[in-house]
Amino acid sequence: MKKITTNKPTLIPKVYCNLFGHDYQVTKKVTYHVKEYTCRHCRKELTTNSNGTLTELTPKFREINAILEKIHATRIERSKIKSDTSSIYHQVV
């Protein structure tokens, strides 16, 4: 018989978070300003929205964060290549 697992928090961590508040940790750095957070106890996931506030991590925000991460990585890589070629040019001249 297959065991079905869900992402719903169990009762004790949920009660703990209701009493003492969530204990969020950064789980993923999407860009310098956008990060994804997860509560250590109840596994609730949040992300930073366009206003800089924390919102629940929905599939829509997951997709947005994935695209942002891809764009950010491309820009960082491009700026590294540009600075490397720029520094070589200045050394030759």
Residue pairs with C-beta under 8 A, 6 or more apart in sequence:
7 43
9 17
9 41
9 42
9 43
9 44
13 41
13 42
13 43
14 42
16 41
16 42
17 23
17 39
17 41
17 42
17 44
22 39
22 41
22 42
22 44
23 39
23 40
23 41
24 37
24 38
24 39
24 40
24 46
24 54
25 37
25 38
25 39
25 40
26 35
26 36
26 37
27 36
27 37
27 38
27 45
28 35
28 36
28 65
29 35
30 36
30 47
30 65
30 68
30 69
30 72
31 68
31 69
31 72
32 72
33 48
33 52
34 47
34 48
34 65
34 68
35 47
35 48
36 45
36 46
36 47
36 57
36 65
37 45
37 46
37 47
37 54
38 44
38 45
38 46
39 45
44 56
45 56
45 57
46 54
46 55
46 56
46 57
47 54
47 55
47 56
47 57
47 61
47 65
48 54
48 55
49 55
49 61
55 61
